[in-house]
Amino acid sequence: MIRKLTSKDNAGLMEYLKEEKAFNLFIIGDVENFGYDSDFQEIWAEFDEDQKIIGVLLRYQHFYIPYSKGSFDVKGFVDIINRSKEFHGMSGKKDVLQKFDKFMEFDTKREQYFAELKDDRELDISIDLSEVKRANIEDVDSIIELREQIKEFHITPSSNEAYRQSIVTKTGRTYFIERDGRVVASAATTAENSESAMIVAVCSHSQYRRRGYATKCMMALCKDVLREGRNLCLFYDNPNAGIIYKAIGFKDIGKWRIYNDRK
């Protein structure tokens, strides 16, 4: 049986999701931040005959995240998605999303490595991080200026606004280094929740690369988030980038897929 969830289901939902809290970072964060009564968000779950959750589907705006630890009613979730007036995409664990392939076709598909950091045992405590600053709202424009110079980021007005909102709502944070009066490197989190945070937008200005600035920003960020009792997660495409993250202590735990727009 699949049904829409309410706040009365929260304890059971969180118990289910937190068994793999890294992969469920986005669902946990959205539920903690926006609850069950928002117009832009809905959560459904499939229950077995013992009334235990065996699958979850989150809608945030026009995007969907399905999750399950095993078999679930994929067609039932597809039927819910098909009732939507708009569909812009879905994302989730590779082994979950690939089950939708025989029911839905998509314009684009992307697959990324998914890594997690649980402790600071491999962080180099000898590195001086005193020059790394944590951003507040007054620093946003300077950080956006740096991000807009990174061609891989594909910055849009909406992504800039989402970044501003993450600082205001404290669902994300940014650490940065300045040189010659401008921000030259930064690392940020997004989708922060009580259990974990996702690292995004690790970058450095083209004229200041290979100096370890972005790594310092990332290390300062990781130390603070871990100190708060949360794990860190990140996606990466390039195995060479993965080498850098693994040197800090990140471990690959699987793959994440992103599907955009239906054919």
C-alpha angles and dihedrals in degrees: 000000000000121000140162114262130233133193088274088069095052099101094051093044094051092046089055096044097045092062083079100020096162094059090043096049093116096046093046092047094048093049093047093047103037107019127199104303104062120120090224097049136057133168127202130183136192116225129201125223090277090055092250119143113251101166140019134200123191125192116198110178102310097335128093136205118192122191137182137152093217141345119355141162099278093171090053091055090046089054090054091050091048090058090062117104090218134026121188101166151300136233139188148115112338095238091052099045096046088064088068093058095090092052103039138035123210137200095226137014128192130185126198138179114254118213135180136202116204103170144011099243093118098041111112105241092189093070114102109235097173093112093057113101132196112233126237128187092280090062097052098094093052092049092048088051089058094045092051089061092058105089093198092063099066092208117204132182089254093053090050090052091047089053092052090050092051090058093046095046093039092233086125141023137197132212120197147172126221128210129175092358098307140085108262102172139017146166127197145185130223135183092031115183138164092280108035151348136224119233115222142162099031103174149139134204113266091242093053103045127127091035097101095246097128090046090053091051091050094047093051090049093048093049093053096045093046090048087059090058097255130126123229128227136185143176124226135177102188117072088209089061087049090061090059093049093046090053087062091050106268116147126203110244101172144300133295125211131205122197119191127200125338125259 
